[in-house]
Amino acid sequence: MARETLAFATPRKLPRAKDLEGRVAVLDVAFASEASGGGFDKITLPLIEGLGTRLAAWIDHHDHVLHGRYAADPRFVLATKAQHGACPEMLSPERVRRLGPVDTIVCHTDFDGLASAAKWMLGGEEPYPGCDDDARAIDTRIGAPSPIAARVDRALRARGRDPALFGAVVRLLVSRLADAALWEPIDRAGAELVVIERATRRLAEGYARVELRKCPFPRVTTLAYLDATGATARGERYDRTQLLLLGQERASVALLVDRDNLTLAAPFDSGVNFLKLLGLSGGMPTLVSVPKARLGEALAGLGVGADDASRLVG
């Protein structure tokens, strides 16, 4: 059994280098952009520099303008979302062997990231046949994941900030699904999503649909807009991923306002690039979150007329 220590992270919240033991691999963690409240220089770079020679690998598949800075460093295996829809497919046995053994794995907290950690711990082999395809289906929302992956994904969507759950998922995958007892906490978390999904569908009924006449993206003709600030203030739990997908069922692009932030989402194969639209250095082209203060800019950039913008914002 692999003995690597796990540390869970997001692009906005990284562990401190001094808290990580030995050689470190960072998997499926994007370089931070300006939308992350500090950007690359204040969030990502301190970890890279703090680890120094202890950084064994940084493997990721999210767009960022600074990828080129590390092109000559073999420890960095960096791609765009278009090149690789998910991170596990970037981990081959040959690549894991070349980068060498590590003591700590820092990984993202979604299925994509946790599956990447498990695959590294298995020497670059899939935890089960089709796991790479499942990660791609979940991360791009194109195609249907297997029942195994869907079961795990539901748990992660219900408890997106539960390190104990993340650990259980990785251990299950590293066991190649053999440790059946680990399904108990996963299914318990997944059961919580049923109530959350009902609340999400009710909230989605509030989407306002707007026609776009001057959108810079040719295939984008409509916008679904929802302000969920009130629901958040009342402590209502909803599934943000599902809510954005429900918005995309109603229009080409979904825009969700939630207290301090706004999130824009479009289908993975839509040709939309919100990074360029908002002048962001990195992230996922079809899914971005920025401070709510940029709402007016986002609406104008998408081609929402002044009258419609006034009606939406109220």
Contacts in CASP RR format, 6 or more apart in sequence:
PFRMAT RR
TARGET T0000
AUTHOR 0000-0000-0000
METHOD contacts of the structure
MODEL  1
MARETLAFATPRKLPRAKDLEGRVAVLDVAFASEASGGGFDKITLPLIEG
LGTRLAAWIDHHDHVLHGRYAADPRFVLATKAQHGACPEMLSPERVRRLG
PVDTIVCHTDFDGLASAAKWMLGGEEPYPGCDDDARAIDTRIGAPSPIAA
RVDRALRARGRDPALFGAVVRLLVSRLADAALWEPIDRAGAELVVIERAT
RRLAEGYARVELRKCPFPRVTTLAYLDATGATARGERYDRTQLLLLGQER
ASVALLVDRDNLTLAAPFDSGVNFLKLLGLSGGMPTLVSVPKARLGEALA
GLGVGADDASRLVG
1 174 0 8 1.000
2 121 0 8 1.000
2 122 0 8 1.000
2 174 0 8 1.000
4 102 0 8 1.000
4 103 0 8 1.000
4 104 0 8 1.000
4 105 0 8 1.000
4 117 0 8 1.000
4 120 0 8 1.000
4 121 0 8 1.000
5 21 0 8 1.000
5 103 0 8 1.000
5 104 0 8 1.000
5 105 0 8 1.000
6 104 0 8 1.000
6 105 0 8 1.000
6 107 0 8 1.000
6 117 0 8 1.000
6 166 0 8 1.000
6 167 0 8 1.000
6 170 0 8 1.000
7 15 0 8 1.000
7 19 0 8 1.000
7 20 0 8 1.000
7 104 0 8 1.000
7 105 0 8 1.000
7 106 0 8 1.000
7 107 0 8 1.000
8 106 0 8 1.000
8 107 0 8 1.000
8 108 0 8 1.000
8 109 0 8 1.000
8 163 0 8 1.000
8 166 0 8 1.000
9 15 0 8 1.000
9 26 0 8 1.000
9 29 0 8 1.000
9 106 0 8 1.000
9 107 0 8 1.000
9 108 0 8 1.000
9 109 0 8 1.000
10 29 0 8 1.000
10 108 0 8 1.000
10 109 0 8 1.000
11 29 0 8 1.000
11 30 0 8 1.000
11 31 0 8 1.000
11 32 0 8 1.000
11 33 0 8 1.000
11 36 0 8 1.000
11 43 0 8 1.000
11 44 0 8 1.000
11 62 0 8 1.000
11 108 0 8 1.000
11 283 0 8 1.000
12 32 0 8 1.000
12 36 0 8 1.000
12 37 0 8 1.000
12 43 0 8 1.000
14 29 0 8 1.000
14 43 0 8 1.000
14 44 0 8 1.000
14 46 0 8 1.000
14 47 0 8 1.000
14 106 0 8 1.000
15 47 0 8 1.000
15 106 0 8 1.000
16 47 0 8 1.000
17 46 0 8 1.000
17 47 0 8 1.000
17 49 0 8 1.000
17 50 0 8 1.000
17 51 0 8 1.000
17 52 0 8 1.000
17 54 0 8 1.000
18 50 0 8 1.000
20 51 0 8 1.000
20 54 0 8 1.000
20 104 0 8 1.000
20 106 0 8 1.000
21 103 0 8 1.000
21 104 0 8 1.000
22 54 0 8 1.000
22 102 0 8 1.000
22 103 0 8 1.000
22 104 0 8 1.000
23 54 0 8 1.000
23 55 0 8 1.000
23 56 0 8 1.000
23 100 0 8 1.000
23 101 0 8 1.000
23 102 0 8 1.000
23 103 0 8 1.000
23 104 0 8 1.000
24 51 0 8 1.000
24 54 0 8 1.000
24 55 0 8 1.000
24 56 0 8 1.000
24 102 0 8 1.000
24 103 0 8 1.000
24 104 0 8 1.000
24 105 0 8 1.000
24 106 0 8 1.000
25 56 0 8 1.000
25 57 0 8 1.000
25 58 0 8 1.000
25 59 0 8 1.000
25 99 0 8 1.000
25 102 0 8 1.000
25 104 0 8 1.000
25 105 0 8 1.000
25 106 0 8 1.000
25 120 0 8 1.000
26 47 0 8 1.000
26 55 0 8 1.000
26 57 0 8 1.000
26 58 0 8 1.000
26 59 0 8 1.000
26 60 0 8 1.000
26 105 0 8 1.000
26 106 0 8 1.000
26 107 0 8 1.000
27 57 0 8 1.000
27 59 0 8 1.000
27 60 0 8 1.000
27 87 0 8 1.000
27 91 0 8 1.000
27 105 0 8 1.000
27 106 0 8 1.000
27 107 0 8 1.000
27 108 0 8 1.000
27 113 0 8 1.000
27 116 0 8 1.000
27 117 0 8 1.000
27 120 0 8 1.000
28 59 0 8 1.000
28 60 0 8 1.000
28 61 0 8 1.000
28 87 0 8 1.000
28 107 0 8 1.000
28 108 0 8 1.000
28 110 0 8 1.000
28 112 0 8 1.000
28 113 0 8 1.000
28 116 0 8 1.000
29 58 0 8 1.000
29 60 0 8 1.000
29 106 0 8 1.000
29 107 0 8 1.000
29 108 0 8 1.000
30 60 0 8 1.000
30 62 0 8 1.000
30 64 0 8 1.000
30 282 0 8 1.000
30 283 0 8 1.000
30 284 0 8 1.000
31 40 0 8 1.000
31 44 0 8 1.000
31 60 0 8 1.000
31 62 0 8 1.000
31 64 0 8 1.000
31 66 0 8 1.000
31 67 0 8 1.000
31 281 0 8 1.000
31 282 0 8 1.000
31 283 0 8 1.000
32 38 0 8 1.000
32 39 0 8 1.000
32 40 0 8 1.000
32 42 0 8 1.000
32 43 0 8 1.000
32 44 0 8 1.000
33 39 0 8 1.000
33 40 0 8 1.000
33 64 0 8 1.000
33 275 0 8 1.000
33 280 0 8 1.000
33 281 0 8 1.000
33 282 0 8 1.000
33 283 0 8 1.000
34 279 0 8 1.000
34 280 0 8 1.000
34 281 0 8 1.000
35 278 0 8 1.000
35 280 0 8 1.000
35 283 0 8 1.000
35 288 0 8 1.000
35 289 0 8 1.000
35 290 0 8 1.000
35 291 0 8 1.000
36 43 0 8 1.000
37 43 0 8 1.000
39 281 0 8 1.000
40 64 0 8 1.000
40 66 0 8 1.000
40 281 0 8 1.000
48 55 0 8 1.000
48 58 0 8 1.000
55 75 0 8 1.000
56 75 0 8 1.000
56 99 0 8 1.000
56 100 0 8 1.000
56 102 0 8 1.000
57 75 0 8 1.000
57 76 0 8 1.000
57 77 0 8 1.000
57 99 0 8 1.000
57 100 0 8 1.000
57 102 0 8 1.000
58 70 0 8 1.000
58 75 0 8 1.000
58 76 0 8 1.000
58 77 0 8 1.000
58 78 0 8 1.000
59 76 0 8 1.000
59 77 0 8 1.000
59 78 0 8 1.000
59 87 0 8 1.000
59 90 0 8 1.000
59 91 0 8 1.000
59 95 0 8 1.000
59 116 0 8 1.000
60 77 0 8 1.000
60 78 0 8 1.000
60 79 0 8 1.000
60 87 0 8 1.000
61 78 0 8 1.000
61 79 0 8 1.000
61 80 0 8 1.000
61 81 0 8 1.000
61 83 0 8 1.000
61 84 0 8 1.000
61 85 0 8 1.000
61 86 0 8 1.000
61 87 0 8 1.000
61 90 0 8 1.000
62 80 0 8 1.000
62 81 0 8 1.000
62 282 0 8 1.000
62 283 0 8 1.000
62 284 0 8 1.000
63 80 0 8 1.000
63 81 0 8 1.000
63 275 0 8 1.000
63 282 0 8 1.000
63 283 0 8 1.000
63 284 0 8 1.000
63 285 0 8 1.000
64 78 0 8 1.000
64 281 0 8 1.000
64 282 0 8 1.000
64 283 0 8 1.000
65 281 0 8 1.000
65 282 0 8 1.000
66 281 0 8 1.000
67 76 0 8 1.000
67 78 0 8 1.000
68 78 0 8 1.000
70 76 0 8 1.000
70 78 0 8 1.000
71 78 0 8 1.000
74 98 0 8 1.000
74 99 0 8 1.000
75 99 0 8 1.000
77 90 0 8 1.000
77 95 0 8 1.000
79 90 0 8 1.000
81 140 0 8 1.000
81 268 0 8 1.000
81 283 0 8 1.000
81 284 0 8 1.000
81 285 0 8 1.000
81 286 0 8 1.000
82 285 0 8 1.000
84 90 0 8 1.000
85 136 0 8 1.000
85 139 0 8 1.000
85 140 0 8 1.000
85 268 0 8 1.000
86 112 0 8 1.000
86 115 0 8 1.000
86 132 0 8 1.000
86 135 0 8 1.000
86 136 0 8 1.000
86 138 0 8 1.000
86 139 0 8 1.000
86 140 0 8 1.000
87 108 0 8 1.000
87 112 0 8 1.000
87 113 0 8 1.000
87 115 0 8 1.000
87 116 0 8 1.000
87 135 0 8 1.000
88 112 0 8 1.000
88 113 0 8 1.000
88 115 0 8 1.000
88 116 0 8 1.000
88 119 0 8 1.000
88 126 0 8 1.000
88 131 0 8 1.000
88 132 0 8 1.000
88 135 0 8 1.000
89 132 0 8 1.000
89 135 0 8 1.000
89 136 0 8 1.000
91 116 0 8 1.000
91 119 0 8 1.000
91 120 0 8 1.000
91 124 0 8 1.000
92 124 0 8 1.000
93 123 0 8 1.000
93 124 0 8 1.000
93 125 0 8 1.000
95 124 0 8 1.000
96 120 0 8 1.000
96 123 0 8 1.000
96 124 0 8 1.000
97 123 0 8 1.000
102 120 0 8 1.000
105 117 0 8 1.000
105 120 0 8 1.000
105 121 0 8 1.000
107 113 0 8 1.000
107 114 0 8 1.000
107 116 0 8 1.000
107 117 0 8 1.000
107 170 0 8 1.000
108 114 0 8 1.000
108 116 0 8 1.000
109 156 0 8 1.000
109 160 0 8 1.000
109 161 0 8 1.000
109 166 0 8 1.000
110 138 0 8 1.000
110 139 0 8 1.000
110 156 0 8 1.000
111 134 0 8 1.000
111 135 0 8 1.000
111 138 0 8 1.000
111 139 0 8 1.000
111 149 0 8 1.000
111 152 0 8 1.000
111 153 0 8 1.000
111 156 0 8 1.000
111 169 0 8 1.000
112 135 0 8 1.000
112 138 0 8 1.000
112 139 0 8 1.000
113 135 0 8 1.000
114 152 0 8 1.000
114 156 0 8 1.000
114 166 0 8 1.000
114 167 0 8 1.000
114 169 0 8 1.000
114 170 0 8 1.000
114 173 0 8 1.000
115 127 0 8 1.000
115 131 0 8 1.000
115 132 0 8 1.000
115 134 0 8 1.000
115 135 0 8 1.000
115 173 0 8 1.000
116 135 0 8 1.000
117 170 0 8 1.000
118 127 0 8 1.000
118 170 0 8 1.000
118 173 0 8 1.000
118 174 0 8 1.000
119 125 0 8 1.000
119 126 0 8 1.000
119 127 0 8 1.000
119 131 0 8 1.000
119 132 0 8 1.000
119 173 0 8 1.000
121 170 0 8 1.000
121 174 0 8 1.000
122 174 0 8 1.000
122 176 0 8 1.000
126 132 0 8 1.000
127 173 0 8 1.000
127 174 0 8 1.000
127 176 0 8 1.000
127 177 0 8 1.000
128 148 0 8 1.000
128 173 0 8 1.000
128 176 0 8 1.000
128 177 0 8 1.000
130 146 0 8 1.000
131 149 0 8 1.000
131 173 0 8 1.000
133 145 0 8 1.000
133 146 0 8 1.000
134 145 0 8 1.000
134 146 0 8 1.000
134 148 0 8 1.000
134 149 0 8 1.000
135 149 0 8 1.000
136 142 0 8 1.000
137 143 0 8 1.000
137 144 0 8 1.000
137 145 0 8 1.000
137 149 0 8 1.000
138 145 0 8 1.000
138 149 0 8 1.000
138 153 0 8 1.000
140 268 0 8 1.000
140 269 0 8 1.000
141 245 0 8 1.000
141 267 0 8 1.000
141 268 0 8 1.000
142 267 0 8 1.000
142 268 0 8 1.000
142 269 0 8 1.000
144 150 0 8 1.000
145 153 0 8 1.000
148 177 0 8 1.000
151 183 0 8 1.000
151 186 0 8 1.000
151 187 0 8 1.000
151 190 0 8 1.000
152 169 0 8 1.000
152 172 0 8 1.000
152 186 0 8 1.000
154 189 0 8 1.000
154 190 0 8 1.000
154 193 0 8 1.000
155 165 0 8 1.000
155 169 0 8 1.000
155 186 0 8 1.000
155 187 0 8 1.000
155 189 0 8 1.000
155 190 0 8 1.000
155 193 0 8 1.000
156 165 0 8 1.000
156 166 0 8 1.000
156 169 0 8 1.000
156 189 0 8 1.000
157 190 0 8 1.000
157 193 0 8 1.000
157 196 0 8 1.000
157 239 0 8 1.000
157 241 0 8 1.000
157 242 0 8 1.000
158 189 0 8 1.000
158 190 0 8 1.000
158 191 0 8 1.000
158 192 0 8 1.000
158 193 0 8 1.000
158 196 0 8 1.000
158 239 0 8 1.000
159 165 0 8 1.000
159 189 0 8 1.000
159 190 0 8 1.000
159 192 0 8 1.000
162 189 0 8 1.000
164 185 0 8 1.000
165 185 0 8 1.000
165 186 0 8 1.000
165 189 0 8 1.000
168 182 0 8 1.000
168 185 0 8 1.000
168 186 0 8 1.000
169 182 0 8 1.000
169 186 0 8 1.000
171 179 0 8 1.000
171 182 0 8 1.000
172 179 0 8 1.000
172 182 0 8 1.000
172 183 0 8 1.000
172 186 0 8 1.000
175 182 0 8 1.000
193 239 0 8 1.000
195 237 0 8 1.000
196 237 0 8 1.000
196 238 0 8 1.000
196 239 0 8 1.000
197 239 0 8 1.000
197 242 0 8 1.000
199 231 0 8 1.000
199 236 0 8 1.000
199 237 0 8 1.000
199 238 0 8 1.000
200 238 0 8 1.000
200 239 0 8 1.000
200 242 0 8 1.000
200 243 0 8 1.000
200 246 0 8 1.000
201 242 0 8 1.000
201 246 0 8 1.000
203 226 0 8 1.000
203 228 0 8 1.000
203 231 0 8 1.000
203 236 0 8 1.000
203 238 0 8 1.000
203 243 0 8 1.000
204 226 0 8 1.000
204 243 0 8 1.000
204 246 0 8 1.000
204 247 0 8 1.000
206 226 0 8 1.000
207 224 0 8 1.000
207 225 0 8 1.000
207 226 0 8 1.000
207 246 0 8 1.000
207 247 0 8 1.000
207 250 0 8 1.000
207 251 0 8 1.000
207 254 0 8 1.000
208 224 0 8 1.000
208 225 0 8 1.000
208 226 0 8 1.000
208 311 0 8 1.000
208 312 0 8 1.000
209 222 0 8 1.000
209 223 0 8 1.000
209 224 0 8 1.000
209 225 0 8 1.000
209 250 0 8 1.000
209 251 0 8 1.000
210 222 0 8 1.000
210 223 0 8 1.000
210 224 0 8 1.000
210 225 0 8 1.000
210 251 0 8 1.000
210 304 0 8 1.000
210 308 0 8 1.000
210 312 0 8 1.000
211 221 0 8 1.000
211 222 0 8 1.000
212 220 0 8 1.000
212 221 0 8 1.000
212 222 0 8 1.000
212 223 0 8 1.000
212 252 0 8 1.000
212 302 0 8 1.000
212 303 0 8 1.000
212 304 0 8 1.000
213 303 0 8 1.000
213 305 0 8 1.000
214 303 0 8 1.000
215 221 0 8 1.000
215 301 0 8 1.000
215 302 0 8 1.000
215 303 0 8 1.000
216 277 0 8 1.000
216 301 0 8 1.000
216 302 0 8 1.000
216 303 0 8 1.000
217 266 0 8 1.000
217 270 0 8 1.000
217 271 0 8 1.000
217 272 0 8 1.000
217 273 0 8 1.000
219 252 0 8 1.000
219 270 0 8 1.000
219 271 0 8 1.000
219 272 0 8 1.000
220 252 0 8 1.000
220 253 0 8 1.000
220 266 0 8 1.000
220 270 0 8 1.000
220 272 0 8 1.000
220 302 0 8 1.000
221 252 0 8 1.000
222 250 0 8 1.000
222 251 0 8 1.000
222 252 0 8 1.000
222 253 0 8 1.000
223 251 0 8 1.000
223 252 0 8 1.000
223 253 0 8 1.000
223 254 0 8 1.000
223 255 0 8 1.000
223 302 0 8 1.000
223 304 0 8 1.000
224 247 0 8 1.000
224 248 0 8 1.000
224 250 0 8 1.000
224 251 0 8 1.000
224 253 0 8 1.000
224 254 0 8 1.000
224 255 0 8 1.000
225 255 0 8 1.000
225 257 0 8 1.000
225 312 0 8 1.000
226 243 0 8 1.000
226 247 0 8 1.000
226 254 0 8 1.000
226 255 0 8 1.000
226 256 0 8 1.000
226 257 0 8 1.000
227 257 0 8 1.000
228 238 0 8 1.000
228 243 0 8 1.000
228 256 0 8 1.000
228 257 0 8 1.000
228 258 0 8 1.000
229 257 0 8 1.000
229 258 0 8 1.000
229 259 0 8 1.000
231 238 0 8 1.000
232 258 0 8 1.000
232 259 0 8 1.000
233 259 0 8 1.000
240 256 0 8 1.000
240 258 0 8 1.000
240 263 0 8 1.000
243 254 0 8 1.000
243 256 0 8 1.000
244 254 0 8 1.000
244 256 0 8 1.000
244 263 0 8 1.000
244 265 0 8 1.000
244 287 0 8 1.000
245 254 0 8 1.000
245 265 0 8 1.000
246 254 0 8 1.000
247 254 0 8 1.000
247 265 0 8 1.000
248 254 0 8 1.000
248 265 0 8 1.000
248 266 0 8 1.000
248 267 0 8 1.000
252 266 0 8 1.000
252 270 0 8 1.000
253 264 0 8 1.000
253 265 0 8 1.000
253 266 0 8 1.000
253 272 0 8 1.000
253 302 0 8 1.000
254 264 0 8 1.000
254 265 0 8 1.000
254 266 0 8 1.000
255 262 0 8 1.000
255 263 0 8 1.000
255 264 0 8 1.000
255 265 0 8 1.000
255 298 0 8 1.000
255 299 0 8 1.000
255 302 0 8 1.000
256 262 0 8 1.000
256 263 0 8 1.000
256 265 0 8 1.000
257 292 0 8 1.000
257 295 0 8 1.000
259 292 0 8 1.000
260 291 0 8 1.000
260 292 0 8 1.000
261 289 0 8 1.000
261 290 0 8 1.000
261 291 0 8 1.000
261 292 0 8 1.000
262 289 0 8 1.000
262 290 0 8 1.000
262 291 0 8 1.000
262 292 0 8 1.000
262 294 0 8 1.000
262 295 0 8 1.000
262 298 0 8 1.000
263 287 0 8 1.000
263 288 0 8 1.000
263 289 0 8 1.000
264 274 0 8 1.000
264 287 0 8 1.000
264 288 0 8 1.000
264 289 0 8 1.000
264 298 0 8 1.000
265 286 0 8 1.000
265 287 0 8 1.000
266 272 0 8 1.000
266 274 0 8 1.000
266 286 0 8 1.000
266 287 0 8 1.000
267 286 0 8 1.000
268 286 0 8 1.000
270 286 0 8 1.000
271 285 0 8 1.000
271 286 0 8 1.000
272 285 0 8 1.000
272 286 0 8 1.000
273 285 0 8 1.000
273 286 0 8 1.000
274 280 0 8 1.000
274 285 0 8 1.000
274 286 0 8 1.000
274 287 0 8 1.000
274 288 0 8 1.000
275 281 0 8 1.000
275 282 0 8 1.000
275 283 0 8 1.000
275 285 0 8 1.000
275 288 0 8 1.000
276 285 0 8 1.000
277 298 0 8 1.000
277 301 0 8 1.000
277 302 0 8 1.000
278 288 0 8 1.000
278 290 0 8 1.000
278 294 0 8 1.000
278 297 0 8 1.000
278 298 0 8 1.000
280 288 0 8 1.000
280 290 0 8 1.000
290 298 0 8 1.000
295 313 0 8 1.000
296 309 0 8 1.000
296 313 0 8 1.000
299 305 0 8 1.000
299 309 0 8 1.000
299 312 0 8 1.000
299 313 0 8 1.000
300 309 0 8 1.000
304 312 0 8 1.000
END
